[in-house]
Amino acid sequence: CPNDCVASIARSDMAVIGTWKDKIRIDPKAVQAYVGGEIAPNGGAGAKRAKLDIQADVVNLCPTKCMVYEKRKLTIYDADCTRCMHCINVMPEALRPGKNAGATILCGGKAPILEGALMSWVLIPFMKFEPPYTEFKELAEKVWEWWDENGKMRERLGEVIERVSMRKFIDAMGIPAVPQMVKTPRYNPYIFF
C-alpha cells in the first residue's frame, strides 16, 4: 500500500512502500457521487459528514497541483503526481492506484538512539513485487551482509551509509545510481576536480 501508516520511512532501516507505474484510475461516476454528496468523503471516517467540496478538499490540497476539476470532470496529470495519496484517501471509491503495482525500497531511516533521527531515502524506485519475492530477498541479504561487515556496534544502517558514503553502498549492492536516490541537493554548487 502506498500509505505509510506505520511511518516506516521514519523508523525502519529498510522500508517497503507500495507504488505503481501507470496512471491513477478514475471512476467519473463515483467522482460525481462524491460531489453530489451521495458518498461520504474519507471512506466515511471523521465526525464531519458534510458534502465533499472537490475543489477545496482535493484539488487545492494537492501538493504538486497536478489535478484540475472543470466542467464536472476531474483530470489528473500523472507526470506531476508525487503519489502522496491524499486524493485517493479522500475519494477511495472514485480514485484508485494504477494496476502496474510494485514497491519502492527505501533505506536508512531511524528514530533517535545514539544520534539524531534519519529519514529513509530511495534505494530502488520501483521493484515488481511478485511471489516468491526472490529479488527482494536477495537485496535484503546483500544489505544485511554489507551492514554486518561495515557497521560498528549499535550503528544503524543509515548511520553506516552516512559514514561510509552512499556511493560505496550502492556500488556494493550493484545498483546503478538514479536521480530518485538524491536525498538533498548539494549545498555547494561548485564542482572541484
N, C-alpha and C positions, 0 to 999 in steps of 0.2 A: 504494500500500500504506500502511496506517496506521502500520506500524512505521517509525520514523525511524532506520533503521540507520546512515546516514552522518552523523547529527547535524546535519542541515541547519538545524534550528531554532536551533542554537547558532552556526552558522558562515556561513550564506548571507544575502545581502541580501534575497532573495525566495525563500521556501521553499514547496514544493508538497507537502502531506501528504494522502494518501488518507483518505477518511472515508465514512460512509454515513449516511442519514437514518432508515431504518426499523430494525426490531428485529434483534438478533443471532439468527441462525438456529441452532437447537438440534436435534441428532440424538439422541433419547433412547437409541436402541440403542447408539450409539457411546459415549455417556456411561457406560452400564453396562459396556461393554467396557473402558473406561479404569479404572473402579472395580474390575472383576474381574481386572485385570492382563493382559488379552488384547492391549491396545495399549499400547506404551511412551509415557510422557508426553514432552512437549517434542519430539515428532517423532523420538524415539529418540536425541536428542543427549545428550551427557554420559556420564560413566563410571558414574553411579549408575543401575542398571537395576531399581530397586525398583518395586513396585506403587504406583500413584497413590493418595494419601490426599486425596480431593477436598476434604474439609473443611479440612485443614491447608494443602494446597498450592495450592488455588484460591480457595475461599470466604473463608477468613480473611485471605488476602493481597490481596483486592480493596480498593483504596484508598477507595472510597465505600460499601462493604458493600452493594452492590446485588444480591448473589446469595444464594440460600438453597438448601440441599440437605437436603430432608426426605422421608422415606418413599421413598427411592431415586429422587427426582425433583429435577432441577435447575431452578430458577426464576430468571430474571434480570429485575430491574425496570429496564428500559431508560431510563426517565426520569432515573434517578440515575446511569447509567453515564457515565464520562468517556472511554471508549474508550482505556484505557491499553494494551490488547492483551494483558495478562498471561494472562487465561483462555484466549483464543484461541491464544496461543503454547504454553501447556501442553497444551491439548487441541485441536489443529488439525483432527482428523477429526470431532470432536463439535460444535465451535462454529465458526461462520463469520460474517464481516461480512454486513450486510444487502445486499439486491440493489439498492437505490436508491443507487448509489455515485457519488461525486464527489470533490472535493478541497477542502481548507481552504488558503487562501492566507495566508501569514504574511510579514511584512517586518521588516527592521531588525536581524537577527542579525549578529554579527561576532565574530571572535576578536581578542584584544588586539594592536594595532599601535601606534598613537599613544596611544590612551586605553584604558580597560579594556574587558572583554568585555561584549557585549549579547546578550540572548536575544531572539528574534523575538517579535512579538505579532501577533494576528489582524488581518488586513485584510479578508478575506472569509470568513465562517464556512463557507459551502457554495457551491461552484460546480460545476455539472454539467460533467463533462469528457468531451466527445464530439468526435470528428474533425469538422472540421479545426481545432478549438481556437481559433476566432476570438475568442471572448470573452476568453480568457486572453491571447492575443497582443496584443489591443488594450489590455488593462490593463497588460501589461508595457511596451508602448511609451509609454503615458501616464506610468508610473512613471519610466521611463528619461529622458524629456524633462524631467519635473519635477526629477529629481535633477540633470540636466545644467544646468538654469537656476539652481537654488538651492544646489547643493553647492560647497564650496570644494575647493581642491587636496588630494587624498588623503583626502577626507572620505567615509566610508561612508554608505549610505542611513540607517541607524539614527541616526547622529550628526546628520545633516541634519534628520531628523524631530524629534529631541530639541531641537535648536537653534531650529528654525522653529516647531514645535508640530505635534502630531498633528492638531489641528483644521484647520489650514491645509492640511495634506497631504491629508486625506480630502475637504476641500472642493474642492481642485484635481483630485482623482480623480473627483469626482462620486459618491462613495459615501456612503450615509446612515450615521450613527453607530449602532452596535448595542452591546448590553451585552458581547458577546464581545470587543470591542476594548479593554476596560479592562485595562490592564497590572497596575496595583496600585491598591488603594483609596486614597482621599485620606488623608493624614496628619493634616490639619486638618479636623475635621468641620463647621466653621463656614463659612457662605456669606456673603461680603461683597458688597454691591451698590455 
